[in-house]
Amino acid sequence: MKQLSILIVLLTIFLAGCKSTPQPAVRLKPELLNENIRVGIYINEIAPATTSIQGADCLLCYGVAVAANSSLSNHLESLPTTDIESAKQVVYDGYKSKTQHVEFVNLSKDKLSKLKKFKGELGFAKKDYRSLKSELNIDVLVVLNIYAHGAHRMYSAYVPVTDPQGYVAGVIYSVDLETNQYVQFQRFNRKILVEGEWDEPKQQFPGVTNAYYQAVEKVKLSLGNIFL
């Protein structure tokens, strides 16, 4: 009986682990695309660049880390978003090479979050996007979500363990609105080391700024490579 109980516990842990398995990358499936497929591209609202702090787990630690990097964050927030915004054109051009029917679509901020959950295996979206097929008159929905960009810095409690790095993180995925299957799925988390001293005088941070723009270009390159 004791062995049976242990077996049940182990099985429960195993199944729980299966449920939490992250979605792996899905290479673009050209067989699911043709010149008649209607593609809609949704881009999340991209906030200004800033410093992303990780590892400062307590509230006080995080507050100390944010304050210590406030000058850098203020500088990053002052940068134009033109370069990072141009990532959407890379995605548009990529899909335009596969089909003639490509457009940017508008969705309210909470539209995607309010979609019902979809019970499917890996390779299928966790939200049920199928209702958007008729609503938007498209066959494939592409979502580009850039949720962090600027600089990245690791902390241990309130002590920095790395210098800031150029940083862009997000995800791009494409969903077949007939089946809710991923046509493509890719996360990106690009960090670029700063050359030389990062804490330059006069709070202009040229090293961090240059590393950030390099990270943006690397991400745009990886987005373009989706369609090769």
N, C-alpha and C positions, 0 to 999 in steps of 0.2 A: 504493500500500500504506500509505504514511504517513497519507494522508487517511482511509483506511478505519479505521486504528487510532484516529485522533482521533475519528471518528464513533462507534466502538464505546465509547470512553471517555465521550463526551458522553451517549450513550444510556444507559449504565450509571448515570451520575450522575442523569440524568433519572428513570429508573425507581426509583432509590433514594429520590429526593425524593418520588416518588408514594407510595411505601410509607410514608413518614413523615408524610404529610399528616394533620394533626389532624382529628378528627371535628368537623364544623361543627354548629351548633345545629340541632335538629330541633323544629319546632313540634308541639305535641300534635295527633295525628291523630284527630279525633273519630269518623271513619268506622270506626276500629278498636276503638272502645269502644261498648258498649251496656249496657242495664240487667242483662244476664245475664252479663257479663264478670266474672270473679273476679280481684280485684286484691289483691296482697300488697305491703305497704310495709316495706322494711328500712331502718333507720336505724343508721348506724355509731355506735360509742361516741364521744360527744363529750367530748374532754379539756377540762380547765380552760383558760380564756383565758390567753394569754401574749403576749410580744413576738416577732414573726417578723422575723428579720434576713435581709436579702438584700444581696448585693454584697460581703460580707466573705468572700472566696473561700478564703483560706488558713486553716489550722487556728488559727494564732496570732491572725490578724485576727478570726476568728469568736469566739475566746475573749475577746478584748479587748472586742468589741462586746457580747457576752452579759453580761460583768461590768459594763460601763458602764450597761446597762439593767436590772440586776438588781432595783433598787428598784421600777421600773415593772412588771416581770414579776411580782414578788411581790405587788404590789397587784392586778394583773389576775387572778392565780390565786386571790385571795381572794374575787373577785366570784361571786355565785350564778350558776348556769347556767340558771336558769328561763327567761330571755328567749330564749336561743338554742335551748333544748330545745323551746320552743313552736313552732318552725318545723315540726316534724313534724305538729302538729295542722293547720297550714295546708295541708300536702300531703294529709292524710287528708280534710279537709273538701272540698278540690278534687275529689278522685276520688269522694267520696261524692255529689257533685252529678252525676256521670256514670253511676254504677252503685251498686246497693244492696249489692253483695258486696265490701266493702273490709275488710281487717284488717291489723294489724301482724304481721309474721312474725319468727321468731327464727332466726338462722343463727350457727354458730360463727364465731369471728374469722377463721379461715383457710379457711372453706368457699368463699368467692368466689375467693380467690387460687388455690385448687387446682383450679378448674374448667379443663377443657381449652381450648386456644386454638380460636377459630373463624375459618376462612378465608373471609372475606366482604368485600364492598366497603364503602365508606363508607355509613353508614346502618344497618349491622349491628354488633352488639356484638363486641368482640375476644375475649371469653370465651364459651364455649358454655353458655348458661343453660338450655337446653331440658330438661335432666334434672330441673330444679326444678319443672316443670309437674306431674308426678305426685307428686313428693315433698311438695310444699307444697299441692297441690290448688288451684292458681291458674292463671290464664291470662296475667296480666301481672305482672311483678315490677318494683316501683319501688324504686330505691336513692337515698337521700339521704346524701351523704357530705360533711360539713362538716369539712375537714381542717385549717383554720387559722382562728382568731378571736382577737380581742383588739386588738393594735396591730401596725402594720407600719412598719418603718424601713429606709431604704436606706443602704448604706455603700459607700464606695470603699476597698477594703482595710480598714484599721481606723479610717477617718475617716468620721463620719456626714455624709451629703449631704442628708438631709431630717430634719425633726422627725417624731416618731411620729404616725401617723394611725390613726383607728379602722378596723378591718379585719375582714372576714369573707370567706373563700374556700372554695369547694367545688364540687360538681357534683351535679346531680339527673338521673337518666335512668330511663326506663321501657322494658322489653323485652318484646316479644311472645314468649311461651315456645313458641309453635308454630313460628315462623320465625326467631327470634333477631334480628328487626329492631327497631330503636329505634322505639318509639311516640312518644317524646319524649326530647330531650337538651338540656341547658343547663348551661353552666359559669357560675359567678358569682364575681366578684372585686371586692368593694366596699371602697373606701377613702374615708374622710371626714376632711377637714382639721380640725384642732383650732382652735377660736376662741380667740384670746388666747395667753397664755403656757401652754405645756404642762407645764413643770417647776415645778409649784406647790410651796410649802413643805409640810412635814409629810408628804410622800410620799403624798398622797391623790389627786393627779392628776385633779382633777375635769374638766378640759378633755378629756383623753384618754378618760376614762370615758364622758363624754357623747358624744364622737365614736364610740366603740365601740357604744354603744347605738343611735345613729342608723344605723350600718352594719347592725346586726342588723335594725332595722325596715325598712330599704331592701331587704334580702335577702328578708325575709318578704313584702314587697309584691311583689317580682318573682316569688316562688314562687306567690303567689295569682294573679298575672297570667297564669300558664301556662294557666289554665282559662277565661279570658275569650274 
